[in-house]
């Protein structure tokens, strides 16, 4: 069985390939998250990664979640955040204790699952919004969806985190079913 740390690594790898494709005017296209464009969603993802890394290492992230983390080079900002994030999760004892998140403290193992969800879901969002759907790791999305379906996901549907589940075609790829489960209204294929 793949560890949650290995799953985070895999999600970061997937998101990194997708972010490399965010060139030209792709940052300005609407995201799957209502009222956001791709740049805003990428900034949210990078800010979350930097804050998780800071929390895990006991350092100051240096900015608030929704501050501008991307600056003039969004791809370099993502690469730095991914490196810091990966290093933080690979520290000895990273899955021990608790992690403080905006909505409270969680056991580190549950926080890792929250983080995996953030990276996979936002990565898939960015891919679909920018015509890069073939880059989504469908197997990783399917594994996460299986975990989510087995837990009480209601607490995570509070406003601002995930919307109500949107119907999905059972024959859709796992990444589309995962996005629908987390409340995304998907573009047609």
GUSEKE-555177 format. One record per atom (N, C-alpha, C, CB): residue in one letter; z, x, y. Coordinates in steps of 0.001 Angstrom, whole numbers, plus 500000, padded with zeros to 6 digits. Glycine has a CB too. Layout:
N
AZXY;...
END
This chain:
189
X500000500839498808;X500000500000500000;X500000500882501253;X501225499047500000;X499234500488502225;X499117501237503470;X500350500993504343;X497826500841504227;X500921502051504889;X502083501902505770;X501640501362507124;X502823503255505941;X502590500775507850;X502273500233509168;X501824501353510109;X503494499491509757;X502340502556509936;X501905503684510768;X500428504001510483;X502797504942510505;X500051504000509215;X498642504225508867;X497763503095509406;X498475504342507334;X498279501878509410;X497524500760509958;X497354500910511469;X498220499433509628;X498393501369512162;X498281501624513599;X497237502703513851;X499647502045514194;X497270503780513062;X496265504841513207;X494855504267513062;X496497505958512160;X494680503453512056;X493366502849511790;X492934501952512949;X493399502037510477;X493877501182513492;X493580500309514631;X493225501132515872;X494780499388514931;X493956502223516096;X493643503097517233;X492258503723517076;X494708504201517373;X491923504116515853;X490587504680515604;X489505503649515909;X490463505162514138;X489695502421515434;X488725501358515683;X488583501108517182;X489144500064514960;X489707500927517860;X489674500644519295;X489036501797520065;X491091500377519821;X489291503028519629;X488706504184520308;X487187504177520272;X489217505459519687;X486612503816519143;X485150503741519022;X484614502642519936;X484727503476517546;X485312501510519977;X484885500400520831;X484977500790522303;X485741499146520558;X486064501427522691;X486245501845524088;X485174502849524494;X487644502454524295;X484760503726523595;X483685504671523921;X482401503936524319;X483410505601522724;X482212502735523814;X481032501945524150;X481151501141525424;X480728501033523045;X482283501238526104;X482474500468527345;X481901501245528522;X483983500156527583;X480601501282528572;X479903502009529627;X479216501026530571;X478873502991529026;X478788501554531695;X478042500746532659;X478829499538533125;X476734500296532059;X478159498412533119;X478785497198533646;X479589496431532595;X477727496294534223;X479776496991531411;X480530496293530362;X481982496043530761;X480488497095529070;X482558496847531630;X483939496650532051;X484106495381532886;X484418497855532840;X483020494898533466;X483103493735534352;X482830492408533647;X482134493899535486;X482442492429532378;X482137491171531696;X483426490430531372;X481324491429530407;X483354489106531268;X484559488335530938;X485102488718529563;X484260486829530981;X486420488793529466;X487096489070528191;X487375487754527481;X488422489867528414;X487821487834526238;X488191486624525507;X489509486043526024;X488301486925524009;X490346486865526637;X491579486372527250;X491215485678528558;X492604487537527494;X491574484403528700;X491189483660529903;X491611484383531184;X491803482265529872;X490734484345532175;X490954484902533518;X490947486429533560;X492264484403534062;X490626487096532466;X490542488553532441;X489103488981532251;X491427489137531328;X488785490137532831;X487538490800532467;X487894491934531501;X486769491342533745;X486884492627530994;X487120493671529997;X488003494779530559;X485790494256529511;X487789495152531816;X488627496205532413;X490101495788532430;X488152496523533852;X490371494553532795;X491751494067532843;X492380494087531452;X491801492644533427;X491617493643530439;X492159493641529079;X492370495063528568;X491226492878528134;X491427495961528868;X491594497360528468;X492805497965529166;X490325498177528792;X492999497671530433;X494157498179531170;X495453497668530544;X494080497765532654;X495471496391530154;X496640495812529482;X496929496561528180;X496415494304529196;X495892496836527406;X496055497550526143;X496573498966526377;X494729497594525380;X495970499684527313;X496396501055527609;X497831501065528133;X495445501711528637;X498161500142529028;X499533500066529533;X500531499808528417;X499648498976530584;X500187498914527501;X501068498636526367;X501257499851525483;X500520497491525545;X500186500577525238;X500273501783524413;X501167502826525074;X498873502368524163;X501002502998526379;X501816503988527095;X503287503583527111;X501304504164528534;X503547502291527260;X504931501818527290;X505562501927525902;X504996500358527797;X504838501594524851;X505356501778523493;X505676503251523255;X504336501267522441;X504763504132523621;X504987505565523417;X506231506033524166;X503761506372523874;X506396505572525394;X507566505960526184;X508848505422525553;X507432505451527631;X508816504183525110;X510000503588524484;X510377504347523217;X509752502102524159;X509392504691522410;X509662505390521153;X510165506813521361;X508415505419520309;X509770507435522455;X510167508823522707;X511319508945523702;X508982509607523215;X511791507809524211;X512902507843525158;X512530508432526500;X514034508619524582;X511287508256526905;X510818508770528198;X510453507608529107;X509601509718528013;X510138507929530335;X509719506922531318;X508197506806531260;X510205507298532772;X507699505601531117;X506252505387531057;X505579505728532382;X505947503942530678;X506307505627533477;X505750505995534775;X505111504858535540;X504754507054534592;X504953503697534930;X504364502551535614;X504701501286534831;X502820502717535766;X504467500154535446;X504676498858534792;X503448498506533960;X504965497743535840;X503630497588533037;X502576497245532074;X501243496915532735;X503016496073531233;X501260496116533765;X500008495670534364;X499567496507535577;X500143494234534774;X500227497639535848;X499746498552536885;X498408499138536451;X500781499684537162;X497733499856537347;X496443500457536992;X496667501727536182;X495609500767538261;X496402501638534884;X496520502769533974;X495180503472533787;X497062502308532628;X494085502839534187;X492760503358533872;X492209504326534907;X491814502228533714;X492595504150536165;X492072505020537208;X490554505025537217;X492593506431537026;X489974506186537476;X488524506309537562;X487840506601536241;X488181507371538523;X488603506805535175;X488001507138533880;X488703506354532758;X488089508673533612;X488293505093532572;X488949504251531569;X488917504828530156;X488309502901531558;X487834505468529774;X487760506018528412;X488743507167528238;X486331506497528098;X488879508027529234;X489858509123529155;X491286508572529168;X489660510116530330;X491515507508529946;X492849506894529984;X493211506328528613;X492907505777531056;X492239505693527946;X492504505178526602;X492774506341525645;X491311504320526096;X491973507384525701;X492141508521524787;X493535509141524944;X491050509589525046;X493993509311526178;X495330509851526413;X496399508913525858;X495558510085527915;X496271507621526147;X497246506651525658;X497273506624524127;X496928505252526209;X496103506703523502;X496027506693522039;X496715507921521453;X494560506635521575;X496503509071522075;X497146510298521581;X498663510210521709;X496626511528522348;X499148509764522868;X500594509630523080;X501196508602522126;X500888509231524536;X500483507506521950;X500937506434521074;X501011506906519620;X500006505223521190;X499964507535519176;X499909508027517792;X501028509052517548;X498518508663517491;X501176509984518496;X502232510996518359;X503618510348518292;X502174511990519534;X503844509321519099;X505146508663519134;X505449507962517810;X505202507658520285;X504456507293517237;X504674506597515966;X504840507563514801;X503520505654515684;X504314508777514942;X504422509755513863;X505684510617513949;X503210510644513869;X506529510388514936;X507786511126515028;X508705510719513882;X508474510876516394;X509470511644513348;X510442511274512304;X511386510187512827;X511258512520511841;X511610509184512013;X512533508115512380;X511953507062513305;X513723508698513015;X510653507088513547;X510047506124514479;X510256504673514034;X508551506404514619;X510390504460512736;X510571503092512233;X512033502724512018;X509819502920510938;X512935503583512475;X514367503308512381;X514855502750513712;X515161504590511995;X515942502050513694;X516547501564514934;X515812500368515513;X516587502670515954;X515899500256516841;X515283499139517543;X514355499647518635;X516354498218518139;X513469498775519051;X512550499077520145;X512688497953521166;X511057499221519637;X512843498336522418;X512989497363523505;X511600496976524013;X513866497944524669;X511313495687523942;X510056495150524442;X510345494203525598;X509271494427523318;X509317493738526261;X509515492877527427;X510273491592527090;X508176492528528040;X510185491134525853;X510851489894525456;X512133490130524668;X509913489053524639;X512576491373524566;X513829491672523894;X513704492832522924;X514323490457523168;X514800493133522246;X514810494221521271;X514411493709519900;X516192494882521209;X513658494530519196;X513235494214517837;X513529495401516933;X511731493849517792;X513764495145515651;X513816496272514724;X512499497050514826;X514071495785513254;X512558498347514719;X511374499193514929;X510213498802514014;X511734500659514701;X510504498414512788;X509421498020511867;X508702496767512365;X509982497774510451;X509451495813512922;X508825494607513481;X508071494965514758;X509892493509513769;X508614495855515566;X507926496294516782;X506608496973516426;X508820497254517600;X506586497715515336;X505340498356514898;X504301497308514533;X505597499287513697;X504717496219513911;X503794495134513576;X503277494457514844;X504484494101512664;X504155494261515819;X503733493706517112;X502689494624517742;X504954493526518069;X502957495917517705;X502030496870518309;X500695496904517568;X502648498262518329;X500746496895516265;X499516496838515479;X498700495613515870;X499832496813513970;X499359494486516021;X498677493254516430;X498009493435517784;X499665492078516480;X498727494014518727;X498164494246520059;X496893495094519990;X499199494929520959;X496963496194519269;X495813497109519232;X494632496470518497;X496203498441518551;X494881495862517351;X493781495257516597;X493170494073517321;X494263494820515233;X494004493170517821;X493488491966518468;X492760492310519760;X494624490982518752;X493360493135520600;X492672493494521844;X491420494328521566;X493620494266522773;X491474495193520573;X490282495957520204;X489156495042519766;X490605496947519096;X489469494064518913;X488454493107518470;X487962492256519637;X489013492206517357;X488882491848520525;X488485491109521729;X487433491891522510;X489714490824522625;X487750493162522765;X486845494004523559;X485491494142522874;X487464495394523788;X485504494266521561;X484250494401520814;X483392493148520951;X484537494682519332;X483992491990520752;X483221490749520831;X482720490492522244;X484064489571520360;X483551490784523237;X483162490540524632;X482007491427525076;X484350490761525549;X481862492586524441;X480863493562524906;X479731493795523907;X481538494877525202;X479573492893522957;X478468493012522018;X478604494132521006;X477224493202522761;X479839494503520670;X480074495595519724;X480809495104518474;X480875496714520397;X480574493860518105;X481314493241517006;X481188494009515697;X480839491829516804;X480083494689515486;X479902495426514228;X480865496602514096;X478474495929514122;X481528496991515182;X482467498114515149;X483886497707514744;X482506498779516500;X484134496410514610;X485465495926514259;X485755496236512786;X485586494401514535;X486947496717512514;X487396497000511148;X487862495677510529;X488553498085511130;X486937495012509845;X487218493689509298;X488315493740508239;X485951493085508707;X488364494793507445;X489411494906506419;X490795494991507057;X489164496142505529;X490918495793508113;X492214495913508799;X492621494573509403;X492152496999509902;X491669493860509975;X491967492543510552;X492392491558509458;X490737491995511317;X491747491622508312;X492103490749507198;X493505491027506686;X491107490907506071;X493880492301506599;X495226492661506154;X496275492117507128;X495361494196506024;X496016492260508425;X496968491762509418;X497033490241509378;X496583492242510828;X495908489577509251;X495905488117509190;X496729487626508000;X494464487585509096;X496621488279506868;X497408487908505687;X498900487994505989;X497053488817504490;X499315489059506669;X500727489216507043;X501151488105508003;X500969490604507689;X500325487826508990;X500671486808509987;X500796485417509368;X499625486783511093;X499901485107508454;X499929483793507816;X501170483605506949;X498679483595506974;X501759484701506484;X502943484636505624;X504250484584506411;X502964485824504696;X504181484726507730;X505414484738508523;X505474483513509428;X505508486029509365;X506637483281510015;X506777482225511010;X506253482770512325;X508264481741511142;X505032482411512655;X504376482978513831;X504653482177515107;X502881483056513595;X505351481062514976;X505605480193516118;X506273480891517296;X506450479055515687;X507214481781517040;X507924482463518131;X506982483320518973;X509046483335517567;X505878483748518388;X504941484598519113;X503909483785519896;X504236485529518147;X503954482478519773;X503004481634520487;X503531481194521852;X502669480417519652;X504667481745522256;X505195481350523559;X504178481711524638;X506568482035523840;X504226481032525772;X503235481302526829;X503174482792527184;X503568480482528087;X501978483270527312;X501776484654527693;X501561485597526530;X502924485115528476;X501877485168525319;X501657486060524176;X500437485618523383;X502897486094523266;X500536484484522716;X499419483959521939;X499329482467522165;X499579484280520431;X498112481975522236;X497902480542522390;X497931479846521051;X496586480267523092;X497754478530521076;X497691477781519830;X496488478229519002;X497618476270520112;X496638478127517693;X495546478500516801;X494310477662517118;X495960478321515321;X493168478309517107;X491883477658517326;X491208477540515961;X490985478461518356;X490591476393515668;X489932476267514364;X488876477357514154;X489285474883514231;X488822477851512939;X487824478862512570;X487163478423511279;X488469480282512413;X485942478825511123;X485217478549509891;X485799479446508802;X483672478785510064;X486230478890507662;X486801479725506589;X485834480802506103;X487211478850505413;X484537480632506336;X483552481632505929;X483342482728506951;X482250480972505652;X484013482616508101;X483884483653509130;X484512484954508646;X484543483198510454;X484054486093509185;X484705487370508867;X486178487338509294;X483967488548509563;X486966488180508659;X488411488194508914;X488746488416510383;X489072489269508081;X487996489267511084;X488340489523512483;X488179488263513331;X487469490650513047;X487200487437513039;X487025486185513783;X488138485195513447;X485649485561513475;X488553485149512184;X489655484271511801;X490968484747512419;X489782484205510272;X491168486075512501;X492361486628513146;X492387486249514626;X492403488166512984;X491269486417515297;X491224486083516729;X491466484598516952;X489873486490517335;X490889483746516113;X491122482306516229;X492592481976515970;X490219481532515246;X493196482635514994;X494611482415514685;X495488482768515885;X495030483248513458;X495109483782516642;X495892484198517803;X495493483454519082;X495739485688518013;X494651482420518931;X494351481549520058;X493105481883520855;X495476481553520958;X492287482783520355;X491075483149521096;X489972482130520835;X490599484568520703;X489299481754521893;X488085480929521769;X486930481915521683;X487907479904522997;X486246481871520565;X485260482909520247;X483868482550520727;X485228483158518759;X483138483590521161;X481728483351521487;X480959483091520197;X481114484562522264;X479902482311520294;X479102482080519085;X478366483340518728;X478110480914519279;X477989483419517441;X477274484614516971;X475801484381517013;X477698484997515558;
END
